[in-house]
Amino acid sequence: MSLLDFQRRMAEDVSRPLTIKFAMQTVSNDGSSVDEIIASYVKPNDRLSSFERLEIYNRQYWFRVIAAVSEDYPALNAVLGQKRFDALILTYLKENPSTSFTLRDLGAKLPAWLDRHSDIAGPRHDLAVDVARLEWAYIEAFDSAALPPLSTADFAKLLPSSVLTLQPHLQLLALRYAVDEVVLAVHKNTSDVDIVSNAVTEPKTTKRVCLPRLKRSLNYLAVHRFQNSVYYRHIDRETFQLLSAIREGDPIATVVDKTFVGSTLPLPEQAARIREYFAHASELGWLIATSSV
């Protein structure tokens, strides 16, 4: 066996998904005995068989990637419970294995994936999806860029045909529950520093948190960063529609029209609200000029 063949063989065996009981699988995808495969290139020692020796690395790999995703979704864990959450993460990672050099991206697809798998989350599916969306929005808001905002001079140059854009760190969410209450409750009970060893031998568990009871109601949130802290801000439907239209690249005239779709506000009130919305977004530094301004 060449060095390259050895590396490929070991990479495949180490990254093979664990069983539901967090053990190494005994049969490969093609039906071959994993024990026999491993014995062909791993020597046993006086304490462990070839299978047992490689199982240590197989479990370490999976506990590390499981931990990487779990750390991004502590509130989802609290909503679903440890057993259901562990099964969810295992299934998710089997379908969405690591393809990036950074563990940061491992959980990026989880909210959309969970939305398509209602059977996994159980009766709290809609709540779980909203929690996952908010927790990933937190990651995006914390990591994404902050660009120079629109200046007073830029505002003076705006025309109905001007096109604006939003700060990359600003995340807009239309949610079915006020899940910021859940996420904040969990984060208050989560240590700011959580060191994870590279030699993990057991899956992590989290302590139970008393969660607030939520009634289903449409909520609009803007998640943004200010001075290296992330904030959740409740916004009304019209503000959400305005910011969404800006993010879609619409000119200001179209943005104004989309803001009041479905609204019964009289025109004078709409004009006052538009001024208020733009002033507020500008004050928070959410608006960025483009070359079209």
C-alpha positions in Angstrom: 0.0 0.0 0.0 1.4 3.4 -1.1 1.5 6.3 1.3 -1.3 8.0 -0.7 -3.4 4.9 -0.6 -2.8 4.6 3.1 -3.9 8.2 3.7 -7.0 7.8 1.6 -7.9 4.5 3.3 -7.5 6.0 6.8 -9.3 9.2 5.9 -12.3 7.2 4.7 -12.4 5.0 7.7 -11.9 7.8 10.3 -14.6 9.9 8.7 -17.2 7.1 8.3 -20.3 8.2 10.3 -20.8 6.7 13.8 -23.7 4.5 14.7 -26.6 6.0 16.7 -24.8 4.7 19.8 -21.6 6.7 18.9 -19.6 3.6 18.0 -17.7 2.8 14.8 -19.7 1.0 12.2 -18.8 -2.7 11.6 -19.9 -2.8 8.0 -18.9 -0.4 5.2 -21.2 1.0 2.5 -20.4 -1.8 0.1 -21.1 -4.5 2.7 -17.4 -5.2 3.5 -16.3 -6.0 7.1 -14.8 -2.9 8.6 -12.8 -5.0 11.0 -11.1 -6.8 8.1 -10.4 -3.5 6.2 -8.7 -2.0 9.2 -6.7 -5.1 10.1 -5.2 -4.8 6.6 -3.3 -1.6 7.5 -3.5 -1.1 11.3 -1.6 -3.4 13.7 -3.2 -4.4 17.0 -1.3 -4.0 20.3 -1.3 -5.8 23.6 -4.4 -3.9 24.8 -6.5 -3.0 21.7 -7.5 -4.7 18.5 -6.9 -3.0 15.1 -10.6 -2.1 15.1 -10.5 -0.6 18.6 -7.4 1.4 17.9 -8.9 3.1 14.8 -12.3 3.5 16.6 -10.6 6.0 18.9 -9.8 8.3 16.0 -13.1 7.7 14.3 -15.0 8.8 17.5 -12.6 11.7 18.1 -13.2 13.0 14.6 -17.0 12.8 14.9 -17.2 14.2 18.4 -15.2 17.2 17.3 -17.4 18.0 14.3 -20.6 17.2 16.3 -19.3 19.6 19.0 -18.5 22.3 16.4 -22.1 22.3 15.2 -23.6 21.9 18.7 -21.7 24.9 20.0 -23.5 27.1 17.4 -27.0 25.8 18.3 -27.3 25.6 22.2 -30.9 26.9 22.1 -31.9 24.3 19.5 -30.4 21.7 21.8 -32.5 23.1 24.7 -35.7 23.1 22.7 -35.3 19.5 21.4 -33.7 17.8 24.3 -30.3 16.1 24.2 -31.3 12.8 22.8 -33.3 14.2 19.9 -30.7 16.9 19.3 -27.9 14.3 19.1 -29.8 12.3 16.6 -30.5 15.4 14.5 -26.9 16.5 14.4 -25.7 13.0 13.5 -28.2 12.8 10.6 -27.5 16.3 9.5 -23.7 15.7 9.3 -24.1 12.4 7.5 -26.0 14.3 4.7 -23.8 17.5 5.0 -20.3 16.4 5.7 -17.4 18.8 6.2 -16.2 20.3 2.9 -14.5 23.4 4.1 -11.2 24.1 5.7 -13.0 25.8 8.7 -15.4 24.2 11.2 -17.2 27.5 11.2 -19.2 26.6 8.1 -20.4 23.1 9.3 -23.7 24.4 10.6 -24.5 26.8 7.8 -27.1 24.5 6.1 -28.7 23.3 9.2 -31.7 25.7 9.4 -32.8 25.1 5.8 -32.1 21.3 6.2 -34.1 21.2 9.4 -37.0 23.0 7.7 -37.2 20.1 5.2 -37.1 17.4 7.9 -40.1 17.9 10.1 -40.0 14.2 11.3 -36.7 14.8 13.0 -37.6 17.7 15.2 -41.0 16.3 16.2 -43.9 18.4 17.5 -41.7 21.5 18.0 -40.6 21.6 14.4 -41.6 25.1 13.6 -40.2 26.5 16.8 -37.0 24.5 16.3 -36.6 25.9 12.8 -37.1 29.5 14.0 -34.5 28.9 16.8 -32.0 27.5 14.4 -32.5 30.4 12.0 -31.9 32.9 14.7 -28.8 31.1 16.1 -27.2 31.0 12.6 -28.2 34.6 12.0 -26.2 35.4 15.2 -23.1 33.6 13.7 -23.5 35.6 10.4 -24.0 38.9 12.2 -20.9 38.3 14.4 -18.6 37.2 11.6 -19.7 39.3 8.6 -18.2 42.5 7.4 -19.1 46.0 8.5 -18.6 48.5 5.7 -18.6 52.4 5.8 -22.2 53.4 6.2 -24.1 56.0 4.1 -23.0 59.5 5.1 -25.1 62.7 5.4 -23.6 63.9 2.1 -24.6 60.6 0.4 -28.2 61.0 1.7 -28.4 64.4 0.1 -27.6 62.9 -3.3 -30.3 60.2 -3.2 -32.8 60.0 -6.1 -35.8 57.8 -6.6 -33.6 55.7 -9.0 -30.8 55.4 -6.4 -29.9 51.9 -5.2 -28.7 51.2 -1.7 -27.5 48.1 0.0 -27.4 46.8 3.6 -24.5 46.0 5.9 -23.3 42.4 5.3 -23.7 41.7 9.0 -27.4 42.7 9.1 -29.7 39.7 9.1 -33.4 39.9 8.5 -35.8 37.2 9.9 -39.5 36.6 9.6 -40.3 34.2 12.4 -43.3 32.3 13.7 -42.3 32.7 17.3 -40.5 35.3 19.4 -37.6 32.9 19.7 -35.1 35.6 20.8 -36.6 35.1 24.3 -35.6 31.4 24.1 -32.1 32.1 22.7 -31.4 34.7 25.2 -32.6 32.5 28.1 -30.2 29.7 26.9 -27.2 32.1 26.4 -27.6 33.4 29.9 -26.9 29.8 31.1 -24.1 29.1 28.7 -20.5 29.8 29.7 -18.7 32.5 27.6 -15.7 30.3 27.4 -16.1 26.6 26.4 -12.8 24.9 25.7 -13.1 21.7 23.6 -10.1 19.3 23.6 -8.8 17.9 20.4 -8.8 14.5 22.1 -12.5 14.3 22.7 -13.6 10.8 23.9 -17.3 11.4 24.8 -20.1 13.5 23.2 -20.8 16.7 25.0 -24.0 17.2 27.0 -25.7 20.4 28.1 -27.5 21.3 31.3 -31.2 21.7 31.1 -32.6 25.3 30.9 -36.0 26.5 31.9 -37.4 27.9 28.6 -40.1 30.5 28.3 -43.5 29.4 26.9 -44.2 31.0 23.5 -47.4 31.5 21.6 -47.3 31.4 17.8 -47.2 34.9 16.4 -45.4 36.5 13.5 -42.3 38.3 14.5 -39.8 40.3 12.5 -36.2 40.6 13.7 -33.1 42.5 12.6 -30.0 40.9 13.9 -27.0 43.2 13.7 -23.5 43.9 15.2 -22.5 47.1 17.0 -19.1 47.5 18.7 -18.4 43.8 18.5 -21.7 42.8 20.1 -24.7 41.2 18.4 -28.2 42.6 19.1 -31.7 41.4 18.3 -34.1 44.2 17.3 -37.8 43.7 16.8 -39.0 45.6 13.8 -42.5 46.0 12.2 -43.7 44.4 9.0 -43.2 47.6 7.0 -39.6 48.0 8.1 -38.9 44.4 7.3 -40.4 44.9 3.8 -38.3 48.0 3.3 -35.0 46.5 4.3 -35.8 43.3 2.3 -36.4 45.4 -0.8 -33.1 47.2 -0.3 -31.3 43.9 0.1 -32.9 42.7 -3.2 -31.3 45.6 -5.0 -34.5 47.6 -5.8 -34.2 51.3 -6.5 -35.6 53.6 -3.8 -38.9 54.3 -5.6 -39.6 50.5 -5.7 -38.4 50.1 -2.2 -41.0 52.6 -1.0 -43.8 50.9 -3.0 -42.9 47.5 -1.5 -42.7 48.8 2.0 -46.5 49.4 2.2 -47.7 46.4 0.2 -50.8 45.2 2.2 -50.8 48.3 4.4 -53.9 50.4 5.1 -52.0 53.5 6.3 -53.0 56.7 4.6 -50.5 58.3 2.2 -49.4 61.1 4.6 -48.7 58.5 7.3 -46.8 56.4 4.8 -44.6 59.4 4.0 -43.9 60.1 7.6 -43.1 56.4 8.3 -40.7 56.3 5.3 -38.7 59.2 6.7 -38.6 57.6 10.1 -37.5 54.2 8.7 -34.7 55.6 6.6 -33.5 57.9 9.5 -33.5 55.0 11.9 -31.6 52.7 9.5 -29.1 55.4 8.9 -28.6 56.1 12.6 -27.8 52.4 13.1 -25.4 52.5 10.2 -27.3 49.8 8.3 -27.3 51.5 4.9 -24.4 51.5 2.4 -24.1 53.6 -0.8 -23.5 51.8 -4.1 -22.1 53.2 -7.3 -25.7 53.9 -8.4 -26.1 56.7 -5.7 
